[in-house]
Amino acid sequence: MGWLHCLSKLWRSTMSCFLPQHQGLTFEKLSQDVQECSYEDVQVLWSILHNPPHISPQRSKGLRKPWQN
């Protein structure tokens, strides 16, 4: 997997030559774009990502690792 990291680094350095320096997508811009979107499924997915449901930290006894007794 080391070659993949090198390829990724090469791709980022190559693309940085062609892209404007301050093109980064901010959270505020993303939030605004999602709110302006008319698709309901996008709104639902955004609400799930923005407000994840609370999951209790209780573990089931059936989820133990096989090497733990």
Buried (B, 14 or more C-beta within 10 A) or exposed (E): EEEEEEEEEEEEEEEEEEEEEEEEEEEEEEEEEBEEEEEEEBEEEBEEEEEEEEEEEEEEEEEEEEEEE
